[in-house]
Amino acid sequence: MSSKKPFENFLMTLKDASKEINLCDKTLKKLKVPENIFQTEVSFKLDNGDIQQAPAYRVQHNSARGPYKGGIRFHPDADLDEVKSLASLMSLKCAVVNIPFGGGKGGVQINPKQLSKTELERLSRAYFRTGTEAGIFGVNKDIPAPDVYTNPQIMAWMLDEHEKILGEKSPGVLTGKPLELGGSLGRGYATSQGGLFVLLEYLKQLGLSPKKTTIAIQGFGNAGSFFAKLANKAGFKIVAVSDSKGAIIHDQGEFEIDKLYQYKQAGGSLRGNFCQEDTCDIEKMSKEKVKTISNEALLKLDIDVLVLAAMDGVVHEGNVKNIKAKIILELANGPVTPEADKILEKKDVVVIPDILANAGGVTVSYFEWVQNRSGDVWEEDFVNEKLKKIMTKAFTDLQKIQTKHASVSMRKAAFILGIERIQTAMKLRGQI
Ligand code: NAD
């Protein structure tokens, strides 16, 4: 793993891109420091009557282009450094896809898997109540969404808590809600769909067909599993997949995606369908043409596209030399460390960076917010057509930067695109 903290990694990439465009000190200073940081201990009642406290954060990075926007994660490793880096990436991401939002992020340092449903509800309500009462959240101020280990049901509890305090309906204060409470069609799989649109566009330029392109996916949660389904439908061959418990590879070609869902459901994890601890059902594996491999082995496979859809910092100085994929698609936030990024560049591995590759989620969140404010309900095809236009345009804008600044990587180009758009907004406001 990288020895650096995520925010330090963000600053390294920011400085690198700023140097390329001779960014003025005032802008750089603004982008290095989040506008607001909220940090507290959130308290909620456990089922046994005890009170539990957990460190809770909301970071608002930059609002020059619009209200802060960004998810809330419940994770044992969530800390201020991580939330700061994710909030900063959100400002750039929203600017890259040119939607009228700034960047924010929230987190609670807790393992939600150890909570009952009622405890999770009390924690979700307590977090949002604290933020609403402190004046942090609001439909024109700061609009959260789900992130790691949070979901539409959690958004529903948070919305309900917010509206109780306000005494009126305000569905646009959160996105990623259930459809019945104002969620948007297409939001559930938007991150994966957006990443797929960009990948397809890039392969089209290279003259490569999905049918001849092999993919391995790290992470089979929301982003990874939807990506597997959509990419397979588009013709790609999904040859290997992993989750936190291990990886599986198809012995003779490619997986049928429905089977992957069945394995995960039956075994609790992909590997769990075939193995209990170190004992594996060889007969079952042979019948299904599946082999188990380690998570690290998945990263070393000789495939065309490696999709990273799990956690940050998974490709680092210690394992980057083993990567054989020609393209990496970052559906996760920050999965490649800056040190590894430089090595990949030298190896001519193209990295489609997180702030473009996974921006489909926040883009459809923006559509949800627009629908909530207008009272309209869009059809799924309409959502996906608009998403395709936005993702394709962002990719074209990024490539124009690559043409202007010869030989910059896609990540540096995406940072430059985001920085320049935020800088224009800050200038127009007279902030710099
Ligand atoms: P999730 O919790 O639904 O899924 C994460 C998956 O990664 C799980 O299958 C987990 O088992 C697996 N995993 C964890 N550690 C692993 C490891 N070391 N090796 C292999 N697999 C591992 O989360 P998600 O919503 O799919 O988000 C995944 C990433 O995508 C995060 O970085 C998140 O910030 C980013 N992202 C998600 C969305 C979205 O809409 N879901 C949007 C933008 C960015």
Residues whose N, C-alpha, C, O or C-beta is under 5 A from the ligand:
A	BS01	NAD	D147 V148 Y149 T191 Q218 G219 F220 G221 N222 A223 G224 S242 D243 S244 N295 A309 A310 M311 L331 A332 N333 N358 G361
